[in-house]
């Protein structure tokens, strides 16, 4: 009798562990993959545009830039959903780099974000 209870407890633990560590993150990743990739590149583009807009003192461009930055809020929401569901931060960082590679236009744009602006 004790052996059956122990087997049931171990089996239940294994099912719950597999569900928590593999199934839930995997399903969440598959559901949000396209949105995350799109929003990641759009947010990067919006932040670049905002930086350039800040260099020019133009109120109309600043308002437009702020509207574009709403994309970053949507990106953050999807990212938080993925993190809470168990998708690793390392995988999300890789997807960010992949999105930049797929959606940027020149190698200079990819390199520019890694240059030091100030010391």
C-alpha positions as CSV (number, residue, x, y, z in Angstrom):
1,X,0.0,0.0,0.0
2,X,2.8,2.4,0.9
3,X,4.6,1.6,-2.3
4,X,1.5,2.5,-4.4
5,X,1.1,5.8,-2.6
6,X,4.8,6.6,-3.1
7,X,4.6,5.7,-6.8
8,X,1.5,8.0,-7.1
9,X,3.2,10.9,-5.4
10,X,6.4,10.5,-7.6
11,X,4.3,10.2,-10.8
12,X,2.2,13.3,-9.8
13,X,5.4,15.3,-9.0
14,X,6.9,14.3,-12.4
15,X,3.7,15.3,-14.3
16,X,3.5,18.7,-12.5
17,X,7.3,19.3,-13.0
18,X,7.1,18.6,-16.7
19,X,4.0,20.8,-17.0
20,X,5.6,23.7,-15.2
21,X,9.1,23.6,-16.8
22,X,8.4,22.4,-20.3
23,X,4.7,22.5,-21.4
24,X,3.7,25.9,-20.0
25,X,6.8,27.8,-21.3
26,X,6.7,26.0,-24.6
27,X,3.0,26.8,-25.3
28,X,3.5,30.4,-24.2
29,X,6.6,30.7,-26.4
30,X,4.7,29.3,-29.4
31,X,1.7,31.6,-28.8
32,X,3.7,34.8,-28.4
33,X,6.7,34.2,-30.7
34,X,5.5,36.3,-33.6
35,X,4.2,39.1,-31.5
36,X,7.4,39.2,-29.5
37,X,9.7,39.3,-32.6
38,X,7.6,42.0,-34.2
39,X,7.3,44.2,-31.1
40,X,11.0,43.8,-30.3
41,X,12.1,45.2,-33.6
42,X,9.4,47.9,-33.6
43,X,10.4,49.0,-30.1
44,X,14.1,49.2,-31.1
45,X,13.1,51.3,-34.1
46,X,10.9,53.6,-31.9
47,X,13.7,54.1,-29.4
48,X,16.1,55.0,-32.2
49,X,13.7,57.5,-33.6
50,X,13.0,58.9,-30.2
51,X,16.8,59.4,-29.7
52,X,17.1,61.3,-33.0
53,X,13.9,63.3,-32.2
54,X,15.4,64.3,-28.9
55,X,18.4,65.8,-30.7
56,X,16.1,68.1,-32.7
57,X,14.0,70.4,-30.6
58,X,10.7,70.0,-32.4
59,X,7.5,69.5,-30.3
60,X,5.5,67.9,-33.1
61,X,8.2,65.3,-33.7
62,X,8.4,64.7,-30.0
63,X,4.7,63.9,-29.7
64,X,5.0,61.5,-32.7
65,X,8.0,59.9,-31.0
66,X,6.0,59.4,-27.8
67,X,3.2,57.7,-29.7
68,X,5.7,55.4,-31.3
69,X,7.2,54.5,-27.9
70,X,3.8,53.0,-26.9
71,X,5.0,50.0,-28.9
72,X,7.7,49.5,-26.2
73,X,5.0,49.2,-23.6
74,X,3.3,46.5,-25.6
75,X,6.7,44.8,-26.0
76,X,7.2,44.9,-22.3
77,X,3.8,43.4,-21.6
78,X,4.5,40.4,-24.0
79,X,8.0,40.0,-22.5
80,X,6.6,39.9,-18.9
81,X,4.0,37.3,-20.0
82,X,6.7,35.1,-21.4
83,X,9.0,35.5,-18.3
84,X,6.1,34.7,-15.9
85,X,5.2,31.6,-17.9
86,X,8.8,30.4,-17.5
87,X,10.5,31.3,-20.8
88,X,14.2,32.0,-20.0
89,X,15.6,35.5,-20.1
90,X,18.5,34.1,-22.2
91,X,16.1,32.9,-24.9
92,X,14.3,36.2,-25.0
93,X,17.7,38.1,-25.3
94,X,18.6,35.8,-28.2
95,X,15.2,36.5,-29.9
96,X,15.8,40.3,-29.4
97,X,19.1,40.0,-31.3
98,X,17.5,37.8,-33.9
99,X,14.7,40.3,-34.5
100,X,17.3,43.1,-34.9
101,X,19.2,41.0,-37.5
102,X,16.0,40.2,-39.4
103,X,14.5,43.7,-39.4
104,X,17.4,46.1,-39.6
105,X,18.6,47.5,-42.9
106,X,22.3,47.8,-42.6
107,X,25.2,46.3,-40.7
108,X,26.1,49.8,-39.4
109,X,22.7,49.9,-37.6
110,X,23.6,46.6,-35.9
111,X,27.0,47.8,-34.9
112,X,26.0,51.3,-33.8
113,X,24.1,50.1,-30.7
114,X,27.3,48.5,-29.4
115,X,29.5,51.6,-29.7
116,X,30.3,53.6,-26.6
117,X,28.7,57.1,-26.6
118,X,30.3,58.3,-23.4
119,X,33.0,57.2,-21.1
